[in-house]
Amino acid sequence: MNKIFLGRDKQQQRFRNVLNSLVAPASTSEEKPKIFLLHGFGGMGKTTLLQRLYNISREGEFQNCFNTLCLDWEKEREHYIGLQVDHDAIQPVTILEAMYHKFLQQEEWKGYFEEYSYNQSLLKTAIEKIKQAEEEQERTNQAVLSDLTTKESEVYKNSDKRLAKALGAGIAEIAAKKPFIIFFDTYELVDRIECDSVLRKVMKHGGSQVVWVIAGRSNLANNICRNEAAKEALTAALADNDPDIVALAIKALRPLDALEVPQLIRFLNLDQSKDRYVREAAARELGYMANEQIIAKVLEAVEPLIEAMRNDYMKQVREAASQAGATIYSATEYSDYKEVNLDKTVRKKLQYALILAGKKISEQEEELEETEPRILINNLNSSNDINERERIINKLGKLQASEAVRPLVDLLQDTNQEPDIRATTAAALGEIGTATANHNQAIQALVKALGDNDSFVRLQAAQALGKLIPPVGIDVLYQAIRQDKFSNVRKTAKEALINYIRDSNQSTSEDRRKAFNYLKLVYPNDAETLLQQSIPDAHVLREYNPEQQVNFENMSVSDLIDQLNNNNTQINPDECVAIAKALGKHGDSDALEPLINKLKDLEEGDWVARVSVIKALGNLKISMEELEQTQLVQKILVDRWRNDAISDVRDAVKEALKYIYLKTGGYKPAAQALERYSDDPFFLERLKAKISSRKNN
């Protein structure tokens, strides 16, 4: 273990003892670097003591015995824009760059850092090539390879480690000729975990003939990078019942190389980990691990990441999984990873998932040359290669091959087929057009696919129905808008419904009115925008306003509660919406328990009804005692905010918590929730100001 020397009275003598050991090294000399740590609050004399130790190393008996370098990070900030940012935004590569240039100020040391200079040049070239490729891709809207060499890609993916090793090696060479004493002052400016971890790598590669004297405000002896007890505590925290603690532990363990891929796969699994922050943290860490030289270990996470990209109902988790998948896909592209064997079929699945997730993929396959539908259908039936079958299905769709409808319907209905095959099939049926629209079984298969377990299949089915405009599609698309957990499926279903309203050739006036009414119920702003455009029957749609069967506005609270308890949301969610709105207007706390029970019933159901119930809860006049008794904020609303798949629901929770906080004059659990989960850092402060203003008035 590294020796860390603390204390003030005996420190000068200890320092002299270490210097003597370097001048006349013993045969049992330690191989690890020697570190003097001067820590404490500002103004206690750390800089003065550091200067004294610097003078000791250059005077008297030690004169001309050592190479010395003194680096004050406060002064270095004046020279590097990368250091003129927030503490947690400083990048390790900036720290290494500052040290490198400090060494180069000594003419006799320049020759020792050629390896660093070489790696630095490779990194700059790689960054420039990637930038140029991205700009060209943006300009042409076509995939462009960055064309990195093996060494460039290797340095790019592991820049911190490669540069730290090269810098440490240069220091070791200098120290081999004459021991080296390196002094750091104001180290607190650069001691974030990531930077400190990289500097420790430099120290490690610098070897035992180097003494590091570090003055800063933090006790780095307790840094978790070196503290096994902290590692153990964080690892134990992975089993904590509080998901916030688990998510933070996952994030904190990565710099310590203490995370196992199987652990992260388990946390990513929707069935095993119900909290979205935990799943999101797991996905992000898998992506970070893929950036390091352990890519082979991460490959087992590819299929779980694909599953998360396809079927995790939280958008943030899907995005984190997509980013991790893109990192792995990119890493396994380069020639220096030839020894890493990512199965061809799995790689193709990853590529398809990334494309549907909106990621730009460099690989492009040539379109099949065959144009005879019957030959393509025979090839489709005889091939076991998933990638080849997808290409055939895509080709049949582009050819609008009517004879392919029957076999494609069979594929779509076969739940034993790979989801990618069935999603591609749904898209092809939509492309074929008229022949599919006139094929009743094809339409029924697409309608059924809109309820499939796989989100990509549902998305392609919704898109196909929006192209074919069958009358039976209106109700199922509306149901998808109101109940599907995936925003991309809901968005596609909404666009499909709008196609019904716009298309006077394939839809009847009755179908257009029905579709418009559905759109107006869920997206009134979109409906109003549509009326401003040139659409068929715009004047009729503008006047169309179906009457509500029951007028809930004039009912008493007790009658409304009875209606709410008897309401079957699965059959009539709009009735639930109307009842909740009426209860919210009354504001009577007698509705508290019934609304909570209804919200529990709606956990997996209609999100529009869920929003209405949450808004009603926020409008009730609830006492502190009732809030504590029901745990409305802590257990019910916070859980919805954390884990509801629908952003509109989460927004409704935020508003409900706002009203609860204001009406109670600052209910603490509401304040804690708003502070923890609001994207607006000043949201709670504005509410506090409102309460303060009321009190003053």
C-alpha positions in Angstrom: 0.0 0.0 0.0 1.2 3.5 -0.8 2.8 5.3 2.2 0.8 8.5 3.1 2.6 10.8 5.5 0.3 13.0 7.7 0.9 15.4 10.6 2.9 18.6 10.8 5.5 18.4 13.7 7.4 15.4 12.4 6.7 15.9 8.7 9.9 17.6 7.8 12.0 14.8 9.3 9.9 12.1 7.6 10.4 13.9 4.4 14.2 14.0 4.9 14.1 10.2 5.7 12.4 9.5 2.4 14.9 11.7 0.5 17.7 9.8 2.2 16.2 6.5 1.1 16.2 7.7 -2.5 19.8 8.9 -2.3 21.0 5.6 -0.8 18.3 3.1 -1.8 18.0 -0.1 0.2 17.9 -3.4 -1.6 14.3 -3.9 -0.3 13.1 -0.6 -1.7 9.4 -0.4 -2.3 8.2 -0.4 -5.9 5.2 1.8 -5.3 5.3 5.7 -5.4 5.8 7.6 -2.2 3.1 10.2 -1.4 3.1 13.1 1.1 -0.4 14.4 1.6 -1.0 17.9 3.1 -4.7 18.5 3.6 -7.0 20.8 5.5 -9.0 23.9 5.3 -7.8 27.1 3.5 -5.3 29.3 5.3 -3.9 26.7 7.6 -0.4 26.8 6.0 -0.4 24.0 3.5 1.3 26.0 0.8 3.9 27.3 3.3 4.7 23.8 4.3 4.9 22.6 0.7 7.3 25.4 -0.1 9.4 24.4 2.9 9.6 20.8 1.7 10.5 22.0 -1.8 13.4 24.0 -0.3 14.6 21.0 1.7 14.8 18.9 -1.5 17.1 21.5 -3.1 19.3 22.7 -0.3 22.1 21.4 2.0 22.8 17.7 1.8 20.2 17.2 -0.9 21.4 19.9 -3.3 21.6 18.6 -6.9 20.4 15.2 -5.7 16.9 15.4 -7.2 14.9 16.5 -10.2 12.1 18.7 -8.9 8.9 20.1 -10.4 6.3 22.4 -8.7 2.8 22.7 -10.2 0.2 25.1 -8.7 -3.2 24.2 -10.1 -4.6 27.6 -9.3 -1.9 29.2 -11.5 -2.4 26.6 -14.2 -6.1 27.6 -14.5 -4.9 30.9 -16.1 -3.4 29.0 -19.0 -6.0 26.3 -19.7 -9.6 27.0 -20.7 -10.4 23.4 -19.8 -9.5 24.2 -16.1 -11.7 27.3 -16.1 -14.9 25.3 -15.7 -16.8 23.8 -12.7 -14.9 21.3 -10.6 -17.0 18.3 -11.8 -16.6 19.3 -15.5 -12.8 19.2 -15.6 -11.7 16.4 -17.9 -8.8 14.0 -17.0 -7.2 14.7 -20.4 -6.9 18.4 -19.5 -5.0 17.5 -16.3 -2.6 15.3 -18.3 -2.1 18.0 -20.9 -1.2 20.6 -18.2 1.3 18.3 -16.6 2.8 17.4 -20.0 3.5 21.0 -21.0 4.9 21.7 -17.5 7.5 19.0 -18.1 8.3 20.3 -21.6 9.4 23.6 -20.1 12.6 21.8 -19.1 14.6 21.4 -22.3 16.4 18.3 -21.0 13.2 16.5 -20.3 11.5 16.8 -23.7 13.0 13.6 -25.1 11.4 11.5 -22.4 7.8 12.2 -23.5 7.9 11.2 -27.1 5.4 8.3 -26.5 3.0 10.8 -24.9 3.4 13.1 -27.8 2.7 10.3 -30.3 -0.4 9.2 -28.5 -1.6 12.8 -28.2 -1.1 13.2 -32.0 -3.1 10.0 -32.6 -5.9 11.3 -30.4 -6.1 14.7 -32.1 -6.2 13.0 -35.5 -8.9 10.6 -34.5 -11.1 13.5 -33.0 -10.6 15.5 -36.2 -11.6 12.5 -38.5 -14.7 11.8 -36.4 -15.7 15.5 -36.5 -15.2 15.6 -40.3 -17.2 12.4 -40.7 -20.1 13.8 -38.6 -20.1 17.0 -40.5 -20.2 15.1 -43.9 -22.9 12.9 -42.6 -25.0 15.9 -41.5 -24.4 17.6 -44.8 -25.3 14.6 -47.0 -27.7 12.8 -44.7 -25.9 9.6 -45.5 -23.8 7.3 -43.3 -20.1 8.2 -43.4 -17.3 6.2 -41.9 -14.7 8.0 -39.8 -12.0 5.8 -41.3 -9.8 5.6 -38.2 -6.7 3.5 -38.2 -6.3 0.7 -35.7 -4.0 2.8 -33.5 -6.2 5.9 -33.7 -9.3 4.0 -32.7 -7.4 2.3 -29.8 -6.1 5.6 -28.4 -9.5 7.3 -29.0 -11.4 4.7 -27.0 -8.8 4.6 -24.2 -7.3 8.0 -24.3 -7.0 8.6 -20.5 -5.3 5.3 -19.8 -3.0 5.5 -22.7 -1.9 9.1 -22.0 -1.5 8.5 -18.3 0.6 5.4 -18.9 2.8 7.3 -21.4 3.2 10.3 -19.1 4.1 8.1 -16.1 6.6 6.2 -18.2 8.4 9.5 -19.2 8.5 10.5 -15.5 10.0 7.0 -14.6 12.7 7.4 -17.2 13.7 10.8 -15.8 13.6 9.4 -12.2 15.8 6.4 -13.2 18.7 8.9 -13.8 18.0 11.1 -10.8 15.1 10.7 -8.3 12.1 13.0 -8.9 10.2 15.1 -6.4 6.9 16.5 -7.8 4.9 19.1 -5.8 1.2 19.8 -6.4 -0.4 22.8 -4.7 -4.2 23.7 -4.6 -5.0 20.1 -5.7 -8.6 20.5 -4.5 -9.3 22.2 -7.9 -8.7 19.0 -9.8 -9.4 16.2 -7.3 -12.7 14.9 -8.7 -12.7 11.1 -8.8 -12.2 10.7 -12.5 -9.2 13.1 -12.5 -7.7 11.8 -9.3 -8.0 8.3 -10.7 -6.1 9.1 -13.8 -3.4 11.0 -11.8 -3.0 7.9 -9.7 -2.3 5.9 -12.8 0.4 8.4 -13.7 1.9 8.0 -10.2 1.8 4.2 -10.5 3.6 4.2 -13.9 6.1 6.8 -12.5 7.5 4.2 -10.2 9.3 4.1 -6.9 11.9 6.8 -7.6 9.3 9.5 -7.5 8.0 11.4 -4.4 4.7 13.2 -4.8 3.9 16.0 -2.4 0.2 17.0 -2.7 -1.4 19.9 -0.9 -5.2 20.2 -1.0 -8.3 20.6 1.1 -9.6 17.0 0.8 -8.1 14.0 2.6 -7.4 11.9 -0.4 -6.3 9.0 1.8 -10.0 8.4 2.2 -10.7 8.6 -1.6 -12.9 5.6 -2.5 -10.4 4.8 -5.3 -8.1 3.6 -2.5 -10.6 2.7 0.2 -11.6 -1.0 0.2 -14.1 -0.4 3.0 -15.9 2.2 0.7 -15.9 -0.3 -2.1 -17.5 -3.0 0.1 -20.0 -0.5 1.4 -21.0 0.6 -2.1 -21.2 -3.0 -3.2 -23.5 -3.8 -0.3 -25.6 -0.8 -1.2 -26.6 -2.6 -4.5 -28.9 -4.7 -2.4 -30.5 -1.7 -0.6 -34.3 -1.4 -0.7 -34.1 2.3 -1.7 -33.7 2.5 -5.5 -32.1 5.9 -5.2 -29.3 4.4 -3.2 -28.9 1.5 -5.6 -28.7 3.8 -8.6 -26.1 6.0 -6.9 -24.1 2.9 -5.9 -24.0 1.7 -9.5 -22.7 5.0 -10.7 -20.1 5.3 -7.9 -18.7 1.8 -8.4 -17.7 2.2 -12.1 -14.5 4.3 -11.5 -13.5 1.6 -9.0 -13.7 -1.2 -11.6 -16.0 -3.0 -9.1 -19.0 -3.6 -11.3 -19.8 -7.0 -12.9 -21.6 -7.2 -16.2 -24.1 -9.9 -14.9 -25.0 -7.5 -12.1 -25.8 -4.7 -14.5 -27.8 -7.1 -16.8 -29.9 -8.0 -13.8 -30.5 -4.4 -12.9 -31.4 -3.7 -16.5 -34.0 -6.4 -16.6 -37.5 -4.9 -16.4 -38.9 -7.9 -14.5 -36.2 -7.8 -11.9 -35.8 -4.1 -11.5 -39.0 -2.1 -11.3 -37.3 1.3 -10.8 -36.4 3.2 -13.9 -33.5 5.1 -12.3 -31.8 1.8 -11.5 -32.4 0.5 -15.0 -31.1 3.7 -16.6 -28.0 3.7 -14.4 -27.3 0.1 -15.4 -27.6 0.8 -19.1 -25.4 3.9 -18.9 -22.6 2.0 -17.0 -22.7 -0.8 -19.6 -22.0 1.9 -22.2 -19.1 3.3 -20.2 -17.6 -0.2 -19.8 -17.8 -0.7 -23.5 -15.5 2.4 -23.9 -12.8 0.7 -21.9 -10.6 -2.3 -22.7 -13.1 -4.8 -21.4 -15.4 -4.9 -24.5 -15.3 -8.7 -24.6 -16.9 -8.9 -21.2 -19.7 -6.5 -22.2 -20.8 -8.5 -25.2 -23.0 -10.7 -23.1 -25.1 -7.6 -22.4 -25.9 -6.9 -26.0 -29.1 -8.8 -26.2 -30.4 -7.5 -22.8 -29.6 -4.0 -24.1 -31.5 -4.7 -27.3 -34.5 -5.9 -25.2 -34.3 -2.7 -23.2 -34.2 -0.6 -26.4 -37.2 -2.4 -27.7 -39.4 -3.0 -24.7 -38.5 -0.9 -21.6 -41.4 1.4 -21.3 -39.4 4.3 -19.9 -38.0 6.5 -22.7 -34.9 7.5 -20.6 -33.9 3.8 -20.1 -34.4 3.1 -23.9 -32.2 6.1 -24.7 -29.5 5.0 -22.3 -29.6 1.4 -23.7 -29.5 2.8 -27.2 -26.4 4.9 -26.4 -24.7 1.8 -24.8 -25.7 -0.3 -27.8 -24.3 2.3 -30.2 -21.0 2.3 -28.3 -20.7 -1.5 -28.5 -21.6 -1.5 -32.1 -19.0 1.1 -32.9 -16.3 -0.6 -30.8 -16.8 -3.9 -32.5 -16.5 -2.2 -35.9 -12.8 -1.5 -35.6 -10.1 -3.9 -36.8 -8.3 -3.9 -33.4 -11.4 -5.7 -32.0 -11.2 -8.6 -34.5 -10.6 -11.0 -31.7 -13.9 -9.9 -30.1 -16.5 -12.2 -31.5 -19.9 -10.5 -31.7 -22.3 -13.0 -33.3 -23.3 -11.9 -36.8 -27.1 -12.4 -36.1 -26.8 -10.5 -32.8 -24.9 -7.7 -34.4 -27.6 -7.4 -37.1 -30.3 -7.3 -34.4 -28.4 -4.5 -32.7 -28.0 -2.7 -36.0 -31.8 -2.9 -36.6 -32.6 -1.8 -33.1 -30.3 1.2 -33.3 -31.8 2.3 -36.7 -35.3 2.2 -35.2 -34.0 4.0 -32.2 -32.9 6.8 -34.5 -29.1 6.1 -34.3 -27.1 6.6 -37.5 -25.4 3.4 -38.5 -22.4 3.3 -40.9 -23.0 -0.1 -42.4 -25.3 -0.2 -45.4 -26.4 -3.4 -47.2 -27.0 -3.4 -50.9 -30.6 -4.0 -52.0 -31.3 -7.4 -53.4 -31.1 -7.5 -57.2 -33.8 -10.2 -57.6 -37.2 -8.6 -58.7 -39.4 -11.7 -59.3 -41.8 -12.0 -56.3 -42.3 -15.8 -56.6 -38.5 -16.4 -56.5 -38.2 -14.1 -53.5 -41.0 -15.8 -51.7 -39.4 -19.2 -52.3 -36.1 -17.9 -51.0 -37.9 -16.5 -48.0 -39.4 -19.8 -47.2 -36.1 -21.8 -47.7 -33.7 -19.4 -45.9 -32.8 -19.8 -42.2 -30.7 -16.6 -42.2 -32.6 -13.9 -40.3 -30.7 -11.1 -42.0 -31.4 -12.5 -45.5 -35.1 -13.0 -44.7 -35.4 -9.4 -43.6 -33.8 -8.2 -46.9 -36.3 -10.3 -48.9 -39.3 -9.0 -46.9 -38.1 -5.4 -47.4 -37.7 -6.1 -51.2 -41.2 -7.6 -51.4 -42.6 -4.5 -49.8 -40.8 -2.2 -52.2 -42.0 -4.2 -55.2 -45.6 -3.9 -53.8 -45.9 -7.6 -54.6 -49.6 -8.6 -54.2 -48.7 -12.3 -54.3 -46.6 -11.8 -51.2 -49.5 -10.7 -49.0 -50.6 -14.2 -48.0 -47.2 -15.5 -47.0 -46.4 -12.2 -45.2 -49.6 -12.5 -43.2 -48.6 -16.0 -42.1 -45.3 -14.6 -40.9 -46.9 -11.8 -39.0 -49.3 -14.1 -37.3 -46.6 -16.6 -36.3 -45.5 -15.6 -32.8 -42.6 -18.0 -33.0 -40.9 -15.8 -35.5 -38.2 -13.3 -34.4 -39.7 -9.9 -33.5 -37.5 -8.3 -36.1 -39.0 -10.5 -38.8 -42.5 -9.7 -37.7 -41.8 -6.0 -37.5 -40.3 -6.0 -41.0 -43.3 -7.9 -42.2 -45.8 -5.4 -40.8 -43.8 -2.6 -42.5 -43.8 -4.5 -45.9 -47.6 -5.1 -45.7 -48.0 -1.3 -45.3 -45.7 -0.7 -48.3 -47.6 -3.1 -50.6 -50.7 -1.0 -50.2 -54.0 -1.8 -52.1 -53.5 -5.5 -52.1 -53.1 -5.5 -48.4 -55.9 -3.1 -47.8 -58.3 -5.5 -49.7 -57.1 -8.5 -47.9 -59.2 -8.9 -44.7 -56.9 -11.3 -43.0 -54.0 -9.0 -43.5 -55.8 -6.1 -41.9 -56.9 -8.3 -39.0 -53.3 -9.4 -38.5 -52.1 -5.8 -38.4 -54.8 -4.9 -36.0 -53.8 -7.7 -33.7 -50.1 -6.8 -34.1 -50.9 -3.4 -32.6 -51.3 -5.3 -29.3 -48.0 -7.3 -29.7 -45.6 -7.7 -26.8 -42.8 -6.2 -28.9 -42.8 -2.4 -29.3 -41.1 -2.5 -32.7 -43.9 -4.8 -34.1 -46.5 -2.4 -32.6 -44.9 0.6 -34.1 -44.7 -0.9 -37.6 -48.3 -2.1 -37.4 -49.5 1.4 -36.5 -47.5 2.9 -39.4 -49.0 0.3 -41.8 -52.5 1.0 -40.7 -51.9 4.7 -41.2 -51.0 4.0 -44.8 -53.8 1.6 -45.5 -56.6 3.5 -43.7 -58.9 0.5 -43.0 -62.1 1.5 -41.0 -61.4 -1.1 -38.3 -58.1 0.6 -37.6 -59.5 3.7 -36.0 -60.5 2.2 -32.6 -57.3 0.2 -32.2 -55.2 3.2 -33.0 -57.1 5.3 -30.5 -56.6 2.5 -27.9 -52.8 2.5 -28.7 -52.7 6.3 -28.2 -54.3 6.0 -24.8 -52.7 2.9 -23.5 -49.4 2.1 -25.1 -46.5 2.8 -22.8 -44.1 3.7 -25.6 -44.0 7.3 -26.8 -42.9 6.3 -30.3 -45.8 3.9 -30.7 -48.3 6.5 -29.4 -46.8 9.1 -31.7 -47.0 6.8 -34.7 -50.6 5.9 -33.8 -51.5 9.6 -33.6 -50.0 10.3 -37.0 -51.9 7.3 -38.4 -55.1 8.7 -37.0 -54.4 12.0 -38.6 -54.0 10.3 -41.9 -57.6 9.1 -41.6 -58.7 12.7 -41.2 -56.7 14.0 -44.1 -57.4 11.2 -46.6 -60.7 11.7 -48.4 -60.0 9.0 -50.9 -59.8 6.0 -48.6 -61.8 7.2 -45.5 -65.5 8.1 -45.3 -66.9 11.2 -43.7 -68.1 9.2 -40.7 -64.6 7.7 -40.3 -63.0 11.1 -40.4 -65.4 12.5 -37.8 -64.7 9.5 -35.5 -60.9 9.9 -35.9 -61.1 13.6 -35.3 -63.2 13.2 -32.2 -60.6 10.7 -30.8 -57.8 13.1 -31.6 -59.6 16.0 -30.0 -60.2 14.0 -26.8 -56.5 13.3 -26.2 -54.7 16.0 -28.2 -57.0 19.1 -28.5 -54.1 21.3 -29.6 -53.2 19.0 -32.5 -56.9 18.8 -33.5 -57.2 22.6 -33.5 -54.0 22.9 -35.6 -55.3 20.4 -38.0 -58.5 22.5 -38.5 -56.3 25.4 -39.6 -55.0 23.3 -42.5 -56.7 22.3 -45.8 -58.4 19.1 -44.8 -61.6 17.5 -46.0 -64.8 18.4 -44.2 -63.0 21.0 -42.0 -66.2 23.0 -41.4 -68.1 19.9 -40.4 -65.3 18.8 -38.0 -65.2 22.2 -36.5 -68.8 22.1 -35.5 -68.7 18.4 -34.4 -69.0 18.1 -30.7 -70.5 14.8 -29.4 -72.6 15.3 -26.3 -71.6 13.6 -23.0 -74.2 11.0 -22.1 -74.2 11.9 -18.4 -73.7 15.4 -16.9 -71.4 14.9 -14.0 -70.9 18.6 -13.3 -74.2 18.9 -11.4 -73.8 15.7 -9.2 -73.0 15.7 -5.5 -69.7 14.5 -4.2 -71.2 11.3 -2.8 -72.9 10.5 -6.1 -69.7 11.2 -8.0 -67.8 8.9 -5.7 -70.4 6.1 -6.3 -70.0 6.7 -10.1 -66.2 6.5 -9.8 -66.4 3.3 -7.8 -68.7 1.7 -10.3 -66.8 3.0 -13.4 -65.1 0.4 -15.5 -62.2 2.2 -16.9 -61.4 -0.5 -19.4 -64.7 0.0 -21.1 -65.3 3.7 -20.5 -62.2 5.7 -19.6 -63.8 8.9 -20.8 -66.4 8.6 -18.1 -63.6 8.3 -15.5 -62.0 11.4 -16.9 -65.3 13.4 -16.6 -65.9 12.1 -13.0 -62.4 12.9 -11.9 -62.6 16.4 -13.3 -65.9 17.0 -11.5 -64.5 15.7 -8.2 -61.4 18.0 -8.6 -63.7 21.0 -9.0 -65.5 20.2 -5.8 -62.2 19.8 -4.0 -63.8 17.7 -1.2 -61.3 15.5 0.6 -63.9 12.7 0.9 -62.8 11.8 -2.6 -59.2 11.2 -1.5 -59.4 7.5 -0.9 -61.6 6.7 -3.9 -59.3 8.6 -6.2 -56.2 6.9 -4.8 -57.9 3.5 -5.3 -58.8 4.5 -8.9 -55.2 5.6 -9.6 -54.0 2.1 -8.4 -56.5 0.5 -10.8 -55.2 2.6 -13.6 -51.5 1.8 -13.1 -51.4 -0.2 -16.3 -54.4 1.3 -18.0 -55.6 4.5 -19.7 -53.1 7.3 -19.2 -55.6 10.1 -20.0 -57.7 8.9 -17.1 -54.6 8.6 -15.0 -53.8 12.3 -15.7 -57.3 13.3 -14.7 -57.3 11.4 -11.4 -53.9 12.9 -10.5 -55.0 16.4 -11.3 -58.1 15.8 -9.2 -55.9 14.7 -6.3 -53.9 17.9 -6.6 -57.1 20.0 -6.4 -58.5 18.4 -3.3 -58.4 20.3 0.0 -56.4 17.8 2.0 -55.1 18.2 5.5 -51.6 17.4 6.7 -53.1 14.5 8.7 -54.8 13.0 5.7 -51.6 13.4 3.6 -49.6 11.5 6.3 -52.2 8.9 6.8 -52.5 8.0 3.1 -48.9 8.7 2.2 -50.2 10.2 -0.9 -47.0 12.1 -1.7 -44.3 9.7 -0.4 -45.7 6.4 -1.7 -48.2 7.1 -4.4 -47.4 10.3 -6.3 -43.6 10.0 -6.1 -43.8 6.4 -7.5 -45.9 7.7 -10.4 -43.3 10.5 -11.0 -40.4 8.0 -11.0 -41.8 5.2 -12.9 -44.9 6.2 -15.0 -44.0 5.6 -18.7 -46.1 8.6 -19.8 -44.5 12.1 -19.6 -48.0 13.7 -19.4 -48.7 11.7 -16.2 -45.3 12.7 -14.7 -46.1 16.3 -15.6 -49.5 16.0 -13.9 -47.8 14.6 -10.7 -45.5 17.6 -10.7 -48.4 20.0 -10.8 -50.3 18.1 -8.1 -47.3 18.2 -5.8 -47.1 21.9 -6.5 -50.7 22.5 -5.5 -50.3 20.3 -2.4 -47.1 22.2 -1.4 -48.8 25.6 -1.9 -52.1 24.8 -0.2 -50.4 23.2 2.9 -47.9 26.1 3.2 -44.9 24.0 2.5 -45.5 20.2 3.1 -42.0 18.8 3.5 -42.4 15.5 1.6 -43.8 17.5 -1.4 -40.8 19.9 -1.2 -38.4 16.9 -1.1 -40.0 15.3 -4.1 -40.0 18.6 -6.1 -36.4 19.2 -5.3 -35.3 15.6 -6.2 -37.2 15.0 -9.4 -38.0 18.4 -11.0 -35.9 19.3 -14.1 -36.2 22.9 -13.2 -33.7 23.6 -10.3 -35.5 26.9 -9.4 -39.0 25.4 -9.4 -39.2 24.8 -5.6 -37.6 28.2 -4.9 -40.3 30.0 -6.8 -42.9 28.1 -4.8 -41.2 29.1 -1.5 -41.3 32.7 -2.6 -45.0 32.5 -3.3 -45.7 31.1 0.2 -43.4 33.8 1.7 -45.2 36.5 -0.2 -48.6 35.3 1.1 -47.4 35.3 4.7 -46.1 38.8 4.3 -49.4 40.0 2.8 
